[in-house]
Amino acid sequence: MEDQREVQFDRAVEFAKNHGIHKVFETSAKTGSNVEDVFSCAGKELFHQTEKENEEAKEKDTDTPDGPASGGGKVTKLKKSKAGGSTQKGKKGCC
């Protein structure tokens, strides 16, 4: 069904590169192919980014002379990853 595609994969890859997006997946709404992989990858990416930011915050807190900052826990903001990256075309797994 290549001729019925709404967006060609090469065009999606080019769009991703131009907008700093580091992963591209080819999915099918009709068959559901790779849809679960996209959500799984997104969840893993968010989890790993949050872990990294929490570790950086802990290191920063222990580097201060008084130890961890008082006043409660730290709120971690999720940020868009700027890592250079790969594209995924019909492959299982992502991260």
SERO-4910 file (N, C-alpha, C, O; in steps of 0.05 Angstrom, whole numbers):
BEGIN
 pado doro    nc1    nc2    nc3   cac1   cac2   cac3    cc1    cc2    cc3    oc1    oc2    oc3
  Met    A     16    -24      0      0      0      0     17     25      0      9     47      9
  Glu    A     41     22    -11     60     44    -12     48     69    -25     54     92    -17
  Asp    A     32     65    -46     21     88    -61     -1    103    -45     -9    125    -53
  Gln    A    -11     91    -23    -32    104     -8    -22    118     18    -38    127     34
  Arg    A      4    120     21     15    133     45      8    162     45      8    176     25
  Glu    A      3    172     69     -2    200     73     25    215     73     27    237     63
  Val    A     45    203     86     72    216     89     93    195     82     93    174     94
  Gln    A    110    201     63    132    183     56    152    183     79    157    204     91
  Phe    A    164    160     84    183    157    106    206    176    104    215    188    124
  Asp    A    217    179     80    240    197     76    232    226     83    249    241     93
  Arg    A    208    234     77    199    261     83    196    264    113    203    285    124
  Ala    A    187    243    127    185    244    156    213    246    169    216    261    189
  Val    A    232    232    158    260    233    169    271    261    165    283    272    183
  Glu    A    266    273    142    276    300    137    263    320    156    276    338    166
  Phe    A    237    318    160    223    335    179    235    332    207    239    352    220
  Ala    A    240    308    215    251    303    242    278    316    244    284    329    265
  Lys    A    295    313    225    322    325    226    320    356    228    334    368    243
  Asn    A    302    368    213    299    397    213    287    408    239    291    431    245
  His    A    274    391    254    262    400    279    275    388    304    263    389    326
  Gly    A    298    376    302    312    365    325    300    341    337    305    335    361
  Ile    A    284    326    322    272    302    332    291    279    326    300    276    303
  His    A    298    263    346    319    243    342    309    214    337    326    197    333
  Lys    A    284    210    336    274    183    328    249    186    310    232    203    314
  Val    A    248    168    291    225    168    272    216    139    270    233    121    266
  Phe    A    191    134    272    180    107    269    160    107    246    146    126    242
  Glu    A    160     85    232    140     80    212    119     62    224    126     40    233
  Thr    A     95     71    225     73     56    237     50     52    217     49     65    196
  Ser    A     32     35    224      8     30    208    -17     32    225    -20     16    244
  Ala    A    -35     50    218    -60     51    232    -78     27    225    -94     19    241
  Lys    A    -74     17    202    -90     -5    192    -83    -31    207   -101    -45    216
  Thr    A    -57    -37    209    -49    -63    221    -39    -59    250    -37    -79    264
  Gly    A    -34    -35    258    -24    -30    285      6    -34    287     17    -34    309
  Ser    A     19    -39    265     48    -45    264     64    -22    276     61      1    268
  Asn    A     81    -29    296     99    -10    309     86     11    327    100     27    339
  Val    A     60     11    330     46     31    347     54     26    376     61     46    390
  Glu    A     54      2    385     62     -4    413     91      4    418     98     14    439
  Asp    A    108     -1    398    136      5    400    141     36    405    158     44    420
  Val    A    125     52    391    128     81    394    122     89    423    137    105    435
  Phe    A    100     79    434     92     86    461    112     75    481    118     88    501
  Ser    A    121     51    477    141     39    494    167     55    494    178     61    516
  Cys    A    176     63    471    200     79    469    197    106    482    215    115    497
  Ala    A    174    119    478    170    145    490    170    143    521    182    160    534
  Gly    A    158    122    531    158    118    560    186    114    571    194    125    592
  Lys    A    202     97    557    229     92    565    246    117    564    262    122    582
  Glu    A    243    133    543    258    157    540    252    177    563    270    188    575
  Leu    A    226    180    570    219    197    592    230    187    618    239    203    634
  Phe    A    228    161    623    239    149    647    269    154    650    278    163    671
  His    A    284    149    629    313    152    630    320    182    633    339    188    648
  Gln    A    306    200    620    312    228    622    306    237    651    322    253    662
  Thr    A    285    228    663    278    235    691    299    224    710    307    238    728
  Glu    A    308    199    706    329    188    723    354    204    721    367    210    741
  Lys    A    362    212    697    386    227    692    384    254    707    403    263    720
  Glu    A    362    268    704    358    294    717    358    291    747    368    308    761
  Asn    A    346    270    758    346    265    787    374    260    797    381    270    818
  Glu    A    390    245    782    417    240    790    433    266    790    449    271    808
  Glu    A    429    282    770    443    308    768    435    326    791    452    340    802
  Ala    A    410    326    799    400    342    821    413    332    847    420    348    864
  Lys    A    415    306    851    427    295    875    456    303    877    465    310    898
  Glu    A    470    301    855    499    309    854    502    338    861    520    346    876
  Lys    A    484    355    851    485    383    856    480    389    885    493    405    898
  Asp    A    460    375    897    453    379    925    476    370    943    480    384    964
  Thr    A    490    349    937    512    340    954    537    356    950    555    355    967
  Asp    A    538    373    929    561    390    924    560    416    940    580    430    942
  Thr    A    537    422    952    534    447    967    546    443    995    545    420   1006
  Pro    A    557    464   1008    568    461   1035    548    452   1056    556    438   1075
  Asp    A    523    460   1053    503    453   1073    488    427   1067    470    419   1082
  Gly    A    496    413   1046    482    389   1039    457    394   1022    456    415   1010
  Pro    A    438    376   1023    414    379   1007    399    405   1014    398    413   1038
  Ala    A    387    417    995    371    441   1000    347    435   1017    335    414   1015
  Ser    A    341    453   1035    318    449   1053    293    458   1038    294    471   1017
  Gly    A    270    451   1050    245    461   1039    231    440   1022    213    447   1007
  Gly    A    238    415   1023    224    394   1009    238    384    985    262    389    981
  Gly    A    224    368    969    236    354    947    239    372    922    228    394    921
  Lys    A    254    363    904    259    377    879    239    369    858    233    345    855
  Val    A    229    388    843    211    382    821    227    380    796    242    399    790
  Thr    A    225    358    782    240    354    757    223    360    733    201    349    730
  Lys    A    233    378    716    219    384    691    230    366    669    254    362    667
  Leu    A    212    355    653    221    339    630    228    357    607    214    377    601
  Lys    A    250    351    594    260    367    572    262    350    547    266    325    549
  Lys    A    259    362    524    263    348    498    292    341    495    310    358    498
  Ser    A    298    316    489    325    307    485    337    319    460    323    321    439
  Lys    A    362    328    462    375    340    438    396    321    427    412    329    410
  Ala    A    395    295    435    414    276    425    410    272    395    388    271    385
  Gly    A    433    269    382    431    262    353    420    234    351    423    219    371
  Gly    A    408    227    330    396    201    333    391    184    309    400    189    286
  Ser    A    376    165    315    371    144    295    342    146    285    326    160    296
  Thr    A    337    131    265    310    128    255    303     99    257    320     82    256
  Gln    A    278     94    260    268     66    262    249     62    239    229     76    237
  Lys    A    254     42    223    236     36    201    230      6    203    246    -11    194
  Gly    A    207      0    214    198    -28    216    215    -45    234    217    -69    230
  Lys    A    229    -33    254    245    -49    272    232    -49    299    219    -30    308
  Lys    A    237    -71    313    227    -74    340    246    -61    359    270    -60    354
  Gly    A    236    -51    382    253    -39    402    261    -11    393    260     -4    370
  Cys    A    270      5    413    279     31    405    301     42    422    319     56    412
  Cys    A    301     35    446    319     49    465    341     31    476    357     40    492
***
